[in-house]
Amino acid sequence: MSQTSSSTKNNQIILRNRNRNKKYKIAIKKATKSYLLVLSSNNPQNLKICLDNLSLVYQKIDKAVKRKVLHKNTAARRKRRLARMLK
């Protein structure tokens, strides 16, 4: 239990930031899952849908980097892995 008002406020800020960060990470996971689902269908007609989903995942990852939820190197690694799966 926090003893001072400053530590109480700090705990509130930590909880707020944790929820905000979790929101961005969940969005990345959902977009990645939909991309992998389309990718696993092995249908050549789904290439456009697959590329659209990949673009959406890139947008989510870049937004998380902009908000400092993910480190830029982590984002680059994830994007590289997702692009490699397409080949």
Biopython code that builds the backbone (N, CA, C, O; Angstrom):
import numpy as np
from Bio.PDB.StructureBuilder import StructureBuilder

atoms = [
    (1, "MET", "N", (0.844, -1.187, 0.000)),
    (1, "MET", "CA", (0.000, 0.000, 0.000)),
    (1, "MET", "C", (0.878, 1.236, 0.000)),
    (1, "MET", "O", (1.864, 1.305, 0.734)),
    (2, "SER", "N", (0.528, 2.192, -0.808)),
    (2, "SER", "CA", (1.348, 3.392, -0.919)),
    (2, "SER", "C", (1.155, 4.289, 0.306)),
    (2, "SER", "O", (0.057, 4.400, 0.851)),
    (3, "GLN", "N", (2.241, 4.917, 0.716)),
    (3, "GLN", "CA", (2.246, 5.719, 1.935)),
    (3, "GLN", "C", (2.014, 7.198, 1.656)),
    (3, "GLN", "O", (1.368, 7.884, 2.448)),
    (4, "THR", "N", (2.528, 7.689, 0.553)),
    (4, "THR", "CA", (2.440, 9.119, 0.267)),
    (4, "THR", "C", (1.535, 9.359, -0.927)),
    (4, "THR", "O", (1.228, 8.449, -1.698)),
    (5, "SER", "N", (1.120, 10.601, -1.057)),
    (5, "SER", "CA", (0.236, 10.929, -2.172)),
    (5, "SER", "C", (0.970, 10.836, -3.506)),
    (5, "SER", "O", (0.371, 10.492, -4.525)),
    (6, "SER", "N", (2.261, 11.141, -3.501)),
    (6, "SER", "CA", (3.016, 11.063, -4.757)),
    (6, "SER", "C", (3.137, 9.620, -5.240)),
    (6, "SER", "O", (3.069, 9.360, -6.441)),
    (7, "SER", "N", (3.314, 8.685, -4.315)),
    (7, "SER", "CA", (3.400, 7.285, -4.736)),
    (7, "SER", "C", (2.036, 6.766, -5.185)),
    (7, "SER", "O", (1.962, 5.909, -6.065)),
    (8, "THR", "N", (0.968, 7.270, -4.597)),
    (8, "THR", "CA", (-0.373, 6.897, -5.035)),
    (8, "THR", "C", (-0.621, 7.384, -6.461)),
    (8, "THR", "O", (-1.151, 6.650, -7.295)),
    (9, "LYS", "N", (-0.234, 8.619, -6.726)),
    (9, "LYS", "CA", (-0.387, 9.168, -8.074)),
    (9, "LYS", "C", (0.483, 8.410, -9.069)),
    (9, "LYS", "O", (0.074, 8.160, -10.203)),
    (10, "ASN", "N", (1.684, 8.048, -8.633)),
    (10, "ASN", "CA", (2.583, 7.292, -9.501)),
    (10, "ASN", "C", (1.980, 5.937, -9.848)),
    (10, "ASN", "O", (2.087, 5.483, -10.988)),
    (11, "ASN", "N", (1.347, 5.287, -8.875)),
    (11, "ASN", "CA", (0.697, 4.004, -9.139)),
    (11, "ASN", "C", (-0.446, 4.161, -10.133)),
    (11, "ASN", "O", (-0.652, 3.291, -10.980)),
    (12, "GLN", "N", (-1.182, 5.246, -10.042)),
    (12, "GLN", "CA", (-2.262, 5.494, -10.988)),
    (12, "GLN", "C", (-1.721, 5.678, -12.403)),
    (12, "GLN", "O", (-2.306, 5.192, -13.371)),
    (13, "ILE", "N", (-0.605, 6.383, -12.510)),
    (13, "ILE", "CA", (0.019, 6.595, -13.816)),
    (13, "ILE", "C", (0.526, 5.277, -14.389)),
    (13, "ILE", "O", (0.386, 5.018, -15.584)),
    (14, "ILE", "N", (1.112, 4.447, -13.535)),
    (14, "ILE", "CA", (1.612, 3.146, -13.984)),
    (14, "ILE", "C", (0.469, 2.288, -14.513)),
    (14, "ILE", "O", (0.598, 1.659, -15.564)),
    (15, "LEU", "N", (-0.646, 2.258, -13.792)),
    (15, "LEU", "CA", (-1.799, 1.474, -14.238)),
    (15, "LEU", "C", (-2.363, 2.010, -15.553)),
    (15, "LEU", "O", (-2.730, 1.234, -16.435)),
    (16, "ARG", "N", (-2.432, 3.333, -15.682)),
    (16, "ARG", "CA", (-2.931, 3.936, -16.913)),
    (16, "ARG", "C", (-2.047, 3.560, -18.098)),
    (16, "ARG", "O", (-2.542, 3.180, -19.159)),
    (17, "ASN", "N", (-0.732, 3.669, -17.903)),
    (17, "ASN", "CA", (0.193, 3.356, -18.992)),
    (17, "ASN", "C", (0.185, 1.871, -19.323)),
    (17, "ASN", "O", (0.312, 1.497, -20.489)),
    (18, "ARG", "N", (0.037, 1.019, -18.310)),
    (18, "ARG", "CA", (-0.009, -0.421, -18.550)),
    (18, "ARG", "C", (-1.211, -0.777, -19.413)),
    (18, "ARG", "O", (-1.097, -1.570, -20.347)),
    (19, "ASN", "N", (-2.362, -0.191, -19.101)),
    (19, "ASN", "CA", (-3.564, -0.461, -19.896)),
    (19, "ASN", "C", (-3.420, 0.063, -21.320)),
    (19, "ASN", "O", (-3.865, -0.579, -22.271)),
    (20, "ARG", "N", (-2.809, 1.211, -21.461)),
    (20, "ARG", "CA", (-2.604, 1.788, -22.789)),
    (20, "ARG", "C", (-1.660, 0.906, -23.609)),
    (20, "ARG", "O", (-1.926, 0.632, -24.779)),
    (21, "ASN", "N", (-0.573, 0.467, -23.006)),
    (21, "ASN", "CA", (0.386, -0.384, -23.705)),
    (21, "ASN", "C", (-0.242, -1.717, -24.080)),
    (21, "ASN", "O", (-0.001, -2.240, -25.168)),
    (22, "LYS", "N", (-1.049, -2.263, -23.176)),
    (22, "LYS", "CA", (-1.695, -3.543, -23.449)),
    (22, "LYS", "C", (-2.641, -3.419, -24.636)),
    (22, "LYS", "O", (-2.771, -4.352, -25.428)),
    (23, "LYS", "N", (-3.301, -2.276, -24.762)),
    (23, "LYS", "CA", (-4.222, -2.056, -25.881)),
    (23, "LYS", "C", (-3.480, -2.143, -27.214)),
    (23, "LYS", "O", (-3.965, -2.770, -28.155)),
    (24, "TYR", "N", (-2.315, -1.521, -27.294)),
    (24, "TYR", "CA", (-1.531, -1.558, -28.530)),
    (24, "TYR", "C", (-1.011, -2.971, -28.810)),
    (24, "TYR", "O", (-1.023, -3.422, -29.955)),
    (25, "LYS", "N", (-0.557, -3.662, -27.772)),
    (25, "LYS", "CA", (-0.020, -5.009, -27.974)),
    (25, "LYS", "C", (-1.105, -5.989, -28.396)),
    (25, "LYS", "O", (-0.861, -6.863, -29.228)),
    (26, "ILE", "N", (-2.299, -5.852, -27.832)),
    (26, "ILE", "CA", (-3.402, -6.723, -28.220)),
    (26, "ILE", "C", (-3.793, -6.468, -29.673)),
    (26, "ILE", "O", (-4.101, -7.409, -30.405)),
    (27, "ALA", "N", (-3.784, -5.213, -30.094)),
    (27, "ALA", "CA", (-4.113, -4.891, -31.488)),
    (27, "ALA", "C", (-3.106, -5.532, -32.440)),
    (27, "ALA", "O", (-3.482, -6.028, -33.502)),
    (28, "ILE", "N", (-1.833, -5.522, -32.063)),
    (28, "ILE", "CA", (-0.800, -6.158, -32.889)),
    (28, "ILE", "C", (-1.035, -7.657, -32.962)),
    (28, "ILE", "O", (-0.929, -8.250, -34.035)),
    (29, "LYS", "N", (-1.352, -8.275, -31.829)),
    (29, "LYS", "CA", (-1.567, -9.722, -31.806)),
    (29, "LYS", "C", (-2.771, -10.124, -32.647)),
    (29, "LYS", "O", (-2.718, -11.127, -33.360)),
    (30, "LYS", "N", (-3.853, -9.356, -32.574)),
    (30, "LYS", "CA", (-5.041, -9.678, -33.364)),
    (30, "LYS", "C", (-4.767, -9.538, -34.859)),
    (30, "LYS", "O", (-5.172, -10.391, -35.649)),
    (31, "ALA", "N", (-4.087, -8.474, -35.240)),
    (31, "ALA", "CA", (-3.778, -8.265, -36.655)),
    (31, "ALA", "C", (-2.835, -9.352, -37.166)),
    (31, "ALA", "O", (-2.986, -9.831, -38.290)),
    (32, "THR", "N", (-1.867, -9.738, -36.343)),
    (32, "THR", "CA", (-0.932, -10.794, -36.731)),
    (32, "THR", "C", (-1.655, -12.120, -36.890)),
    (32, "THR", "O", (-1.377, -12.878, -37.820)),
    (33, "LYS", "N", (-2.575, -12.399, -35.989)),
    (33, "LYS", "CA", (-3.315, -13.653, -36.055)),
    (33, "LYS", "C", (-4.152, -13.728, -37.329)),
    (33, "LYS", "O", (-4.204, -14.778, -37.970)),
    (34, "SER", "N", (-4.805, -12.634, -37.702)),
    (34, "SER", "CA", (-5.604, -12.648, -38.928)),
    (34, "SER", "C", (-4.710, -12.800, -40.157)),
    (34, "SER", "O", (-5.084, -13.467, -41.121)),
    (35, "TYR", "N", (-3.528, -12.181, -40.121)),
    (35, "TYR", "CA", (-2.573, -12.321, -41.224)),
    (35, "TYR", "C", (-2.121, -13.774, -41.361)),
    (35, "TYR", "O", (-2.089, -14.313, -42.467)),
    (36, "LEU", "N", (-1.776, -14.404, -40.248)),
    (36, "LEU", "CA", (-1.307, -15.786, -40.289)),
    (36, "LEU", "C", (-2.417, -16.744, -40.700)),
    (36, "LEU", "O", (-2.154, -17.766, -41.334)),
    (37, "LEU", "N", (-3.647, -16.422, -40.347)),
    (37, "LEU", "CA", (-4.774, -17.259, -40.725)),
    (37, "LEU", "C", (-4.967, -17.252, -42.237)),
    (37, "LEU", "O", (-5.180, -18.303, -42.842)),
    (38, "VAL", "N", (-4.893, -16.079, -42.844)),
    (38, "VAL", "CA", (-5.024, -15.975, -44.301)),
    (38, "VAL", "C", (-3.819, -16.617, -44.976)),
    (38, "VAL", "O", (-3.951, -17.263, -46.016)),
    (39, "LEU", "N", (-2.655, -16.439, -44.386)),
    (39, "LEU", "CA", (-1.430, -16.984, -44.967)),
    (39, "LEU", "C", (-1.432, -18.509, -44.956)),
    (39, "LEU", "O", (-0.907, -19.138, -45.875)),
    (40, "SER", "N", (-2.015, -19.101, -43.931)),
    (40, "SER", "CA", (-1.998, -20.556, -43.808)),
    (40, "SER", "C", (-2.982, -21.243, -44.743)),
    (40, "SER", "O", (-2.936, -22.465, -44.890)),
    (41, "SER", "N", (-3.873, -20.484, -45.380)),
    (41, "SER", "CA", (-4.854, -21.104, -46.266)),
    (41, "SER", "C", (-4.221, -21.614, -47.560)),
    (41, "SER", "O", (-4.815, -22.447, -48.246)),
    (42, "ASN", "N", (-3.016, -21.126, -47.908)),
    (42, "ASN", "CA", (-2.275, -21.572, -49.097)),
    (42, "ASN", "C", (-3.088, -21.421, -50.381)),
    (42, "ASN", "O", (-3.013, -22.271, -51.268)),
    (43, "ASN", "N", (-3.845, -20.369, -50.479)),
    (43, "ASN", "CA", (-4.638, -20.103, -51.669)),
    (43, "ASN", "C", (-3.995, -18.938, -52.421)),
    (43, "ASN", "O", (-3.880, -17.845, -51.867)),
    (44, "PRO", "N", (-3.573, -19.147, -53.676)),
    (44, "PRO", "CA", (-2.910, -18.059, -54.405)),
    (44, "PRO", "C", (-3.821, -16.859, -54.661)),
    (44, "PRO", "O", (-3.332, -15.756, -54.905)),
    (45, "GLN", "N", (-5.135, -17.060, -54.608)),
    (45, "GLN", "CA", (-6.058, -15.948, -54.813)),
    (45, "GLN", "C", (-6.104, -15.027, -53.595)),
    (45, "GLN", "O", (-6.579, -13.895, -53.692)),
    (46, "ASN", "N", (-5.618, -15.500, -52.460)),
    (46, "ASN", "CA", (-5.640, -14.700, -51.240)),
    (46, "ASN", "C", (-4.414, -13.809, -51.101)),
    (46, "ASN", "O", (-4.190, -13.241, -50.032)),
    (47, "LEU", "N", (-3.629, -13.676, -52.135)),
    (47, "LEU", "CA", (-2.396, -12.896, -52.041)),
    (47, "LEU", "C", (-2.690, -11.427, -51.733)),
    (47, "LEU", "O", (-2.006, -10.817, -50.910)),
    (48, "LYS", "N", (-3.695, -10.862, -52.384)),
    (48, "LYS", "CA", (-4.037, -9.457, -52.127)),
    (48, "LYS", "C", (-4.526, -9.276, -50.695)),
    (48, "LYS", "O", (-4.142, -8.318, -50.023)),
    (49, "ILE", "N", (-5.361, -10.179, -50.233)),
    (49, "ILE", "CA", (-5.856, -10.105, -48.852)),
    (49, "ILE", "C", (-4.699, -10.245, -47.876)),
    (49, "ILE", "O", (-4.646, -9.568, -46.850)),
    (50, "CYS", "N", (-3.780, -11.131, -48.213)),
    (50, "CYS", "CA", (-2.615, -11.353, -47.360)),
    (50, "CYS", "C", (-1.748, -10.097, -47.282)),
    (50, "CYS", "O", (-1.282, -9.725, -46.205)),
    (51, "LEU", "N", (-1.537, -9.455, -48.408)),
    (51, "LEU", "CA", (-0.742, -8.226, -48.424)),
    (51, "LEU", "C", (-1.441, -7.092, -47.677)),
    (51, "LEU", "O", (-0.791, -6.284, -47.013)),
    (52, "ASP", "N", (-2.764, -7.037, -47.788)),
    (52, "ASP", "CA", (-3.513, -6.021, -47.038)),
    (52, "ASP", "C", (-3.385, -6.245, -45.534)),
    (52, "ASP", "O", (-3.215, -5.299, -44.765)),
    (53, "ASN", "N", (-3.468, -7.509, -45.129)),
    (53, "ASN", "CA", (-3.314, -7.821, -43.706)),
    (53, "ASN", "C", (-1.897, -7.525, -43.225)),
    (53, "ASN", "O", (-1.704, -7.053, -42.104)),
    (54, "LEU", "N", (-0.914, -7.801, -44.067)),
    (54, "LEU", "CA", (0.466, -7.501, -43.696)),
    (54, "LEU", "C", (0.655, -5.997, -43.525)),
    (54, "LEU", "O", (1.343, -5.551, -42.607)),
    (55, "SER", "N", (0.046, -5.227, -44.403)),
    (55, "SER", "CA", (0.115, -3.773, -44.286)),
    (55, "SER", "C", (-0.534, -3.294, -42.989)),
    (55, "SER", "O", (-0.032, -2.374, -42.342)),
    (56, "LEU", "N", (-1.639, -3.913, -42.616)),
    (56, "LEU", "CA", (-2.317, -3.554, -41.370)),
    (56, "LEU", "C", (-1.444, -3.868, -40.155)),
    (56, "LEU", "O", (-1.378, -3.083, -39.209)),
    (57, "VAL", "N", (-0.775, -5.021, -40.189)),
    (57, "VAL", "CA", (0.120, -5.384, -39.083)),
    (57, "VAL", "C", (1.270, -4.387, -39.002)),
    (57, "VAL", "O", (1.652, -3.968, -37.909)),
    (58, "TYR", "N", (1.818, -4.009, -40.143)),
    (58, "TYR", "CA", (2.898, -3.010, -40.159)),
    (58, "TYR", "C", (2.430, -1.692, -39.540)),
    (58, "TYR", "O", (3.160, -1.063, -38.774)),
    (59, "GLN", "N", (1.216, -1.286, -39.876)),
    (59, "GLN", "CA", (0.684, -0.041, -39.313)),
    (59, "GLN", "C", (0.583, -0.122, -37.797)),
    (59, "GLN", "O", (0.953, 0.816, -37.091)),
    (60, "LYS", "N", (0.077, -1.251, -37.301)),
    (60, "LYS", "CA", (-0.081, -1.415, -35.850)),
    (60, "LYS", "C", (1.275, -1.415, -35.150)),
    (60, "LYS", "O", (1.432, -0.812, -34.089)),
    (61, "ILE", "N", (2.247, -2.089, -35.744)),
    (61, "ILE", "CA", (3.580, -2.146, -35.140)),
    (61, "ILE", "C", (4.219, -0.762, -35.146)),
    (61, "ILE", "O", (4.811, -0.346, -34.150)),
    (62, "ASP", "N", (4.102, -0.051, -36.262)),
    (62, "ASP", "CA", (4.692, 1.288, -36.341)),
    (62, "ASP", "C", (4.040, 2.254, -35.361)),
    (62, "ASP", "O", (4.714, 3.115, -34.794)),
    (63, "LYS", "N", (2.742, 2.117, -35.162)),
    (63, "LYS", "CA", (2.053, 2.976, -34.198)),
    (63, "LYS", "C", (2.535, 2.679, -32.781)),
    (63, "LYS", "O", (2.681, 3.596, -31.972)),
    (64, "ALA", "N", (2.784, 1.408, -32.476)),
    (64, "ALA", "CA", (3.280, 1.046, -31.147)),
    (64, "ALA", "C", (4.682, 1.599, -30.922)),
    (64, "ALA", "O", (5.016, 2.007, -29.809)),
    (65, "VAL", "N", (5.500, 1.615, -31.962)),
    (65, "VAL", "CA", (6.845, 2.190, -31.841)),
    (65, "VAL", "C", (6.742, 3.695, -31.630)),
    (65, "VAL", "O", (7.479, 4.268, -30.828)),
    (66, "LYS", "N", (5.841, 4.319, -32.343)),
    (66, "LYS", "CA", (5.659, 5.764, -32.208)),
    (66, "LYS", "C", (5.234, 6.131, -30.785)),
    (66, "LYS", "O", (5.649, 7.163, -30.257)),
    (67, "ARG", "N", (4.414, 5.292, -30.172)),
    (67, "ARG", "CA", (3.939, 5.531, -28.809)),
    (67, "ARG", "C", (4.881, 4.963, -27.747)),
    (67, "ARG", "O", (4.583, 5.002, -26.554)),
    (68, "LYS", "N", (6.025, 4.434, -28.202)),
    (68, "LYS", "CA", (7.060, 3.879, -27.322)),
    (68, "LYS", "C", (6.575, 2.687, -26.505)),
    (68, "LYS", "O", (6.976, 2.495, -25.357)),
    (69, "VAL", "N", (5.704, 1.891, -27.119)),
    (69, "VAL", "CA", (5.271, 0.640, -26.511)),
    (69, "VAL", "C", (6.264, -0.452, -26.867)),
    (69, "VAL", "O", (6.571, -1.311, -26.040)),
    (70, "LEU", "N", (6.768, -0.422, -28.096)),
    (70, "LEU", "CA", (7.778, -1.372, -28.566)),
    (70, "LEU", "C", (9.050, -0.615, -28.928)),
    (70, "LEU", "O", (9.010, 0.549, -29.326)),
    (71, "HIS", "N", (10.170, -1.300, -28.782)),
    (71, "HIS", "CA", (11.439, -0.740, -29.229)),
    (71, "HIS", "C", (11.516, -0.878, -30.743)),
    (71, "HIS", "O", (10.936, -1.800, -31.317)),
    (72, "LYS", "N", (12.226, 0.030, -31.384)),
    (72, "LYS", "CA", (12.268, 0.021, -32.852)),
    (72, "LYS", "C", (12.932, -1.234, -33.395)),
    (72, "LYS", "O", (12.549, -1.712, -34.463)),
    (73, "ASN", "N", (13.918, -1.781, -32.690)),
    (73, "ASN", "CA", (14.564, -3.007, -33.163)),
    (73, "ASN", "C", (13.631, -4.208, -33.031)),
    (73, "ASN", "O", (13.637, -5.095, -33.884)),
    (74, "THR", "N", (12.841, -4.238, -31.980)),
    (74, "THR", "CA", (11.852, -5.300, -31.811)),
    (74, "THR", "C", (10.826, -5.237, -32.935)),
    (74, "THR", "O", (10.431, -6.264, -33.485)),
    (75, "ALA", "N", (10.404, -4.036, -33.267)),
    (75, "ALA", "CA", (9.439, -3.862, -34.352)),
    (75, "ALA", "C", (10.026, -4.315, -35.686)),
    (75, "ALA", "O", (9.353, -4.981, -36.473)),
    (76, "ALA", "N", (11.265, -3.958, -35.934)),
    (76, "ALA", "CA", (11.916, -4.356, -37.186)),
    (76, "ALA", "C", (12.035, -5.872, -37.272)),
    (76, "ALA", "O", (11.835, -6.454, -38.338)),
    (77, "ARG", "N", (12.358, -6.506, -36.160)),
    (77, "ARG", "CA", (12.482, -7.965, -36.142)),
    (77, "ARG", "C", (11.136, -8.627, -36.421)),
    (77, "ARG", "O", (11.064, -9.579, -37.199)),
    (78, "ARG", "N", (10.087, -8.139, -35.804)),
    (78, "ARG", "CA", (8.758, -8.718, -36.021)),
    (78, "ARG", "C", (8.302, -8.532, -37.462)),
    (78, "ARG", "O", (7.754, -9.456, -38.063)),
    (79, "LYS", "N", (8.523, -7.351, -38.019)),
    (79, "LYS", "CA", (8.127, -7.093, -39.395)),
    (79, "LYS", "C", (8.916, -7.968, -40.366)),
    (79, "LYS", "O", (8.367, -8.463, -41.350)),
    (80, "ARG", "N", (10.197, -8.155, -40.086)),
    (80, "ARG", "CA", (11.026, -8.993, -40.945)),
    (80, "ARG", "C", (10.531, -10.436, -40.919)),
    (80, "ARG", "O", (10.459, -11.085, -41.963)),
    (81, "ARG", "N", (10.193, -10.938, -39.748)),
    (81, "ARG", "CA", (9.708, -12.314, -39.634)),
    (81, "ARG", "C", (8.388, -12.505, -40.369)),
    (81, "ARG", "O", (8.184, -13.521, -41.033)),
    (82, "LEU", "N", (7.502, -11.537, -40.250)),
    (82, "LEU", "CA", (6.211, -11.644, -40.930)),
    (82, "LEU", "C", (6.375, -11.597, -42.444)),
    (82, "LEU", "O", (5.697, -12.329, -43.165)),
    (83, "ALA", "N", (7.271, -10.743, -42.929)),
    (83, "ALA", "CA", (7.502, -10.653, -44.371)),
    (83, "ALA", "C", (8.149, -11.930, -44.893)),
    (83, "ALA", "O", (7.867, -12.361, -46.011)),
    (84, "ARG", "N", (9.016, -12.533, -44.083)),
    (84, "ARG", "CA", (9.687, -13.758, -44.502)),
    (84, "ARG", "C", (8.691, -14.911, -44.627)),
    (84, "ARG", "O", (8.886, -15.802, -45.454)),
    (85, "MET", "N", (7.637, -14.907, -43.828)),
    (85, "MET", "CA", (6.629, -15.969, -43.899)),
    (85, "MET", "C", (5.859, -15.927, -45.210)),
    (85, "MET", "O", (5.332, -16.946, -45.656)),
    (86, "LEU", "N", (5.793, -14.761, -45.824)),
    (86, "LEU", "CA", (5.043, -14.611, -47.071)),
    (86, "LEU", "C", (5.735, -15.315, -48.228)),
    (86, "LEU", "O", (5.070, -15.777, -49.155)),
    (87, "LYS", "N", (7.058, -15.405, -48.188)),
    (87, "LYS", "CA", (7.811, -15.999, -49.295)),
    (87, "LYS", "C", (7.640, -17.488, -49.383)),
    (87, "LYS", "O", (8.215, -18.124, -50.266)),
]
sb = StructureBuilder()
sb.init_structure("model")
sb.init_model(0)
sb.init_chain("A")
sb.init_seg("    ")
for serial, (resi, resn, name, xyz) in enumerate(atoms, 1):
    if name == "N":
        sb.init_residue(resn, " ", resi, " ")
    sb.init_atom(name, np.array(xyz, "f"), 0.0, 1.0, " ", f" {name:<3s}", serial, name[0])
structure = sb.get_structure()
